[in-house]
Amino acid sequence: MQLLEFEKPAADLERELEKLRTKSTSQNIDMSEEIATMERKLEETRMHLYQNLTPWQRVQIARHTHRPFMLDYVALAFTDFFELHGDRHFGDDLSMPAGLAKCGEQRVLVIGHQKGRDTKENLKRNFGSAHPEGYRKAMRLMKLAEKFGIPIVTMIDTPGAFPGIGAEERNIAEAIAHNLREMMLLEVPVVAVVLGEGGSGGALGIGVADRVLMLENAYYSVISPEGCAAILWKHRKHAPEAAEAMKLVAPDLMKLGLIDGVIPEPVGGAHHNHQMAADALRSEVLRQIEQLKTLTTEELLEQRYQKFRSFGDWQGK
């Protein structure tokens, strides 16, 4: 598994622990006391590392190649998933899978960004960067869910919408802008979850929701730390400083009132235990949907409007 730089102290202890266990077994020596001491030291080291993460370290975890992606959560947290395809204008975008599923006993529409773990899958999924047809497919299916009174769950995990010439020719900006407007008017509950990367308009294109949640080690920002560093410091090496200044991780965004909840991850990040992360996601999504279902359509729309209207400070003359 990919080892992050700051995780090396724990990895070194893990290797020492494994050596002790191997020696105890192969030489038939009772080393239970030494093993127990090393296990305690490893646990203390892990807790210290992961309870004191910097924003840049959380960004690294959010990008971990073994972190569960959208379709992993669909497989582990949902049942009866039936994928639907196409935007009825241009084609089907494989970086934005979508379909009907069940979350517990609740029928939902699930939409999200999907990354790949190897070169072949990343090319297929366009590195999680959706084209205009991905956002148009998403809106087509959201309207379908609205027609049948089905709550919507979106899962955000993208460095940003695809900025290529083809996407510009097919009007990526209009596709995202259209979604921003239309999602604000949907007459069914919408819950959005930032799984890993929540980059710019690519994230917002499926991020207008009654409840916006983030996994503990995800980030949500108008630009990547590297992009910010390149603009302000003229060099990407200042990305850690940019990440600190931008307040882009879940704890900071929760304090600022820009998200509605933080979903806890297993110690070390979701990539250490996919099922535990999926269980936490399912539980929180269900809880939010149950709360939203108690509102009338008028209350739902008014609360959604007021939620986004309250962002930021404005002072007139």
C-alpha positions as MATLAB code, in Angstrom:
seq = 'MQLLEFEKPAADLERELEKLRTKSTSQNIDMSEEIATMERKLEETRMHLYQNLTPWQRVQIARHTHRPFMLDYVALAFTDFFELHGDRHFGDDLSMPAGLAKCGEQRVLVIGHQKGRDTKENLKRNFGSAHPEGYRKAMRLMKLAEKFGIPIVTMIDTPGAFPGIGAEERNIAEAIAHNLREMMLLEVPVVAVVLGEGGSGGALGIGVADRVLMLENAYYSVISPEGCAAILWKHRKHAPEAAEAMKLVAPDLMKLGLIDGVIPEPVGGAHHNHQMAADALRSEVLRQIEQLKTLTTEELLEQRYQKFRSFGDWQGK';
ca = [
       0.000    0.000    0.000;
       1.157    3.544   -0.759;
       3.034    4.931    2.272;
       2.783    8.660    2.935;
       5.865   10.483    4.223;
       4.406   11.361    7.620;
       3.321    7.731    8.186;
       6.903    6.396    8.179;
       7.368    6.403   11.994;
       4.353    4.089   12.358;
       5.510    1.945    9.435;
       8.937    1.485   11.058;
       7.288    0.311   14.283;
       5.057   -2.069   12.317;
       8.143   -3.670   10.788;
       9.786   -4.022   14.193;
       6.624   -5.590   15.588;
       6.475   -8.055   12.709;
      10.120   -9.026   13.335;
       9.344   -9.723   16.988;
       6.360  -11.893   16.096;
       8.364  -13.796   13.497;
      11.232  -14.377   15.919;
       8.846  -15.532   18.656;
       7.166  -18.020   16.302;
      10.225  -19.342   14.455;
      12.406  -19.758   17.541;
       9.596  -20.748   19.911;
      10.495  -17.955   22.332;
       7.992  -16.295   24.639;
       8.189  -12.637   23.681;
       4.661  -11.695   24.651;
       5.809   -8.864   26.934;
       8.029   -7.286   24.267;
       5.278   -7.685   21.655;
       2.683   -6.098   23.934;
       5.022   -3.160   24.634;
       5.644   -2.651   20.917;
       1.896   -2.848   20.159;
       1.202   -0.142   22.736;
       3.953    2.035   21.311;
       2.587    1.538   17.785;
      -0.944    2.437   18.885;
       0.290    5.566   20.687;
       2.310    6.602   17.631;
      -0.677    6.145   15.333;
      -2.971    8.122   17.604;
      -0.420   10.940   17.834;
       0.062   11.009   14.049;
      -3.587   10.942   13.052;
      -4.959   13.190   15.786;
      -2.548   15.972   14.838;
      -2.773   15.977   11.052;
      -1.964   19.179    9.191;
      -4.266   20.289    6.347;
      -1.616   19.229    3.804;
      -1.405   15.756    5.351;
      -5.199   15.456    5.086;
      -4.969   16.448    1.423;
      -2.455   13.635    0.901;
      -4.797   11.151    2.567;
      -7.709   12.427    0.459;
      -5.692   11.558   -2.668;
      -4.492    8.148   -1.475;
      -4.727    5.628   -4.313;
      -6.195    2.948   -2.039;
      -8.862    5.220   -0.606;
     -12.378    3.930   -1.404;
     -13.882    5.601   -4.451;
     -17.509    6.265   -5.361;
     -18.264    2.800   -6.735;
     -16.567    1.198   -3.720;
     -19.036    3.002   -1.473;
     -21.891    2.003   -3.763;
     -20.867   -1.649   -3.374;
     -20.294   -1.487    0.393;
     -22.897    1.001    1.656;
     -25.755    0.525   -0.845;
     -27.626   -2.409   -2.340;
     -29.518   -3.129   -5.570;
     -27.527   -0.578   -7.578;
     -28.763   -0.258  -11.151;
     -26.621    2.036  -13.267;
     -28.241    4.411  -15.746;
     -26.375    5.892  -18.693;
     -26.270    8.846  -21.066;
     -27.205   12.519  -21.103;
     -29.500   12.205  -24.173;
     -27.449   14.932  -25.882;
     -23.943   13.690  -26.578;
     -23.000   10.474  -24.795;
     -22.211    8.727  -21.526;
     -19.522    9.996  -19.177;
     -17.825    7.129  -17.319;
     -16.232    9.538  -14.852;
     -19.727   10.245  -13.467;
     -21.537    6.936  -12.764;
     -25.137    7.196  -11.600;
     -28.052    4.935  -10.876;
     -30.818    3.828   -8.570;
     -29.931    2.000   -5.359;
     -31.131    1.291   -1.829;
     -29.555    2.773    1.278;
     -30.888    0.525    4.002;
     -34.560    0.351    3.096;
     -34.568    3.788    1.463;
     -34.634    3.946   -2.330;
     -32.221    6.643   -3.563;
     -30.570    7.979   -6.690;
     -26.765    7.825   -6.368;
     -24.487   10.036   -8.489;
     -20.770   10.622   -8.096;
     -17.289   11.092   -9.493;
     -15.273    7.921  -10.063;
     -11.479    7.804  -10.201;
      -9.240    4.926  -11.256;
      -6.469    3.110   -9.399;
      -4.268    2.318  -12.385;
      -3.492    3.965  -15.706;
      -6.048    1.966  -17.676;
      -8.896    2.726  -15.278;
      -7.868    6.366  -14.901;
      -8.016    6.817  -18.657;
     -11.446    5.172  -18.688;
     -12.671    7.379  -15.827;
     -10.763   10.480  -16.984;
      -9.067   10.738  -13.552;
     -12.425   11.603  -11.982;
     -12.772   14.813  -13.998;
     -16.223   14.882  -15.574;
     -17.138   16.196  -19.025;
     -20.255   18.301  -19.761;
     -22.218   15.136  -20.530;
     -21.482   13.872  -17.019;
     -23.171   16.889  -15.452;
     -26.034   16.742  -17.969;
     -26.543   13.046  -17.214;
     -26.557   13.884  -13.514;
     -29.253   16.520  -13.960;
     -31.353   14.294  -16.232;
     -31.397   11.628  -13.542;
     -32.015   14.110  -10.743;
     -35.134   15.259  -12.580;
     -36.164   11.612  -12.912;
     -35.689   11.112   -9.159;
     -37.712   14.257   -8.476;
     -40.550   12.952  -10.643;
     -40.830    9.814   -8.526;
     -40.092   11.416   -5.155;
     -36.733    9.664   -4.682;
     -34.052   11.312   -2.464;
     -30.715   12.056   -4.142;
     -27.246   11.209   -2.825;
     -24.233   12.712   -4.595;
     -20.649   11.648   -3.888;
     -17.956   14.185   -4.747;
     -14.391   13.120   -5.489;
     -12.748   15.162   -8.236;
      -9.781   17.471   -8.713;
     -12.099   19.523  -10.933;
     -14.187   19.332  -14.088;
     -12.272   18.388  -17.240;
     -10.663   21.550  -18.741;
      -9.914   20.154  -22.218;
     -10.844   21.717  -25.547;
     -13.623   19.173  -26.175;
     -15.261   19.959  -22.846;
     -15.067   23.696  -23.588;
     -16.565   23.150  -27.049;
     -19.480   21.263  -25.467;
     -19.880   24.091  -22.909;
     -18.731   22.682  -19.577;
     -19.352   26.017  -17.838;
     -22.987   26.096  -18.946;
     -23.526   22.483  -17.884;
     -22.242   23.192  -14.373;
     -24.100   26.512  -14.096;
     -27.317   24.813  -15.192;
     -26.882   22.207  -12.448;
     -26.274   24.876   -9.800;
     -29.563   26.530  -10.653;
     -31.646   23.410  -11.105;
     -30.360   21.608   -8.005;
     -31.470   24.569   -5.922;
     -35.033   23.941   -7.139;
     -35.259   20.138   -6.744;
     -38.316   19.161   -4.707;
     -36.717   16.087   -3.096;
     -34.054   15.786   -0.363;
     -30.470   16.058   -1.631;
     -27.462   14.900    0.417;
     -23.931   15.493   -0.898;
     -20.835   13.783    0.515;
     -17.253   14.839   -0.264;
     -15.348   11.534   -0.314;
     -11.828   12.754   -1.075;
     -11.090   15.681   -3.341;
     -13.714   18.375   -3.747;
     -12.239   20.564   -6.446;
     -13.754   23.794   -7.760;
     -16.844   23.905  -10.003;
     -16.391   20.229  -10.803;
     -17.435   19.500   -7.231;
     -20.146   22.171   -7.055;
     -21.797   20.780  -10.208;
     -23.295   18.015   -8.035;
     -22.798   19.744   -4.685;
     -25.849   21.967   -4.199;
     -27.606   19.999   -1.466;
     -29.759   20.269    1.628;
     -26.971   18.597    3.596;
     -23.307   18.773    2.572;
     -21.167   16.241    4.431;
     -17.444   15.535    4.289;
     -15.386   12.546    5.235;
     -12.910   13.408    7.969;
      -9.870   13.519    5.667;
     -11.472   15.012    2.553;
     -10.928   18.541    1.299;
     -13.266   20.980   -0.471;
     -11.859   24.038   -2.197;
     -12.087   26.426   -5.141;
      -8.544   25.447   -6.198;
      -5.952   22.834   -5.281;
      -3.203   23.778   -2.800;
      -0.652   23.389   -5.609;
      -2.652   25.729   -7.851;
      -2.968   28.299   -5.095;
       0.763   28.066   -4.312;
       1.649   28.518   -7.990;
      -0.393   31.738   -8.106;
       0.513   33.310   -4.752;
       4.020   31.977   -4.121;
       4.975   31.308   -7.768;
       5.987   27.728   -6.859;
       4.121   24.510   -6.063;
       6.523   23.695   -3.208;
       4.479   26.062   -1.036;
       1.397   23.816   -1.284;
       1.508   22.903    2.453;
       1.384   26.592    3.372;
      -1.448   27.148    0.910;
      -3.432   24.237    2.351;
      -3.087   25.745    5.823;
      -4.199   29.204    4.683;
      -7.120   28.062    2.524;
      -9.120   26.370    5.315;
     -10.093   23.564    2.950;
     -10.345   20.534    5.262;
     -13.462   19.265    7.017;
     -12.788   20.562   10.570;
     -12.148   24.100    9.278;
     -15.138   24.109    6.926;
     -17.372   22.846    9.745;
     -16.254   25.750   11.965;
     -16.965   28.182    9.138;
     -20.477   26.757    8.709;
     -19.899   25.794    5.072;
     -20.688   22.103    5.577;
     -23.272   20.349    7.718;
     -21.380   17.377    9.106;
     -18.117   15.437    9.263;
     -18.186   11.659    8.824;
     -15.465    9.984   10.937;
     -12.945    7.687    9.264;
     -11.047    4.675   10.630;
      -7.722    5.541   12.310;
      -5.272    6.350    9.532;
      -7.916    7.106    6.919;
     -10.667    5.344    4.996;
      -8.117    3.369    2.945;
      -7.266    1.327    6.054;
     -10.785   -0.075    6.390;
     -13.184    0.386    3.473;
     -16.119   -1.347    5.163;
     -15.912    0.738    8.330;
     -15.809    3.931    6.267;
     -18.783    2.767    4.176;
     -20.806    1.877    7.274;
     -20.216    5.343    8.719;
     -21.240    6.968    5.430;
     -24.428    4.898    5.115;
     -25.453    5.630    8.697;
     -25.026    9.394    8.369;
     -26.645    9.637    4.930;
     -29.676    7.700    6.159;
     -29.946    9.902    9.241;
     -29.902   13.060    7.157;
     -32.465   11.740    4.671;
     -34.829   10.753    7.479;
     -34.606   14.278    8.897;
     -35.207   15.904    5.515;
     -38.204   13.692    4.771;
     -40.068   15.287    7.683;
     -40.088   18.659    5.883;
     -42.753   19.825    3.478;
     -41.613   20.734   -0.042;
     -41.932   24.421    0.803;
     -39.846   24.031    3.958;
     -37.227   21.995    2.097;
     -36.782   24.615   -0.621;
     -36.772   27.523    1.824;
     -34.164   25.907    4.083;
     -31.967   25.091    1.084;
     -32.211   28.680   -0.150;
     -31.422   30.151    3.259;
     -28.517   27.736    3.729;
     -26.658   28.962    0.655;
     -27.866   32.561    1.010;
     -26.175   32.766    4.406;
     -22.686   31.913    3.138;
     -20.142   34.692    3.444;
     -20.401   38.170    4.925;
     -21.724   41.190    3.093;
     -21.704   44.731    4.318;
     -23.400   47.530    2.468;
     -22.514   51.198    2.618;
];
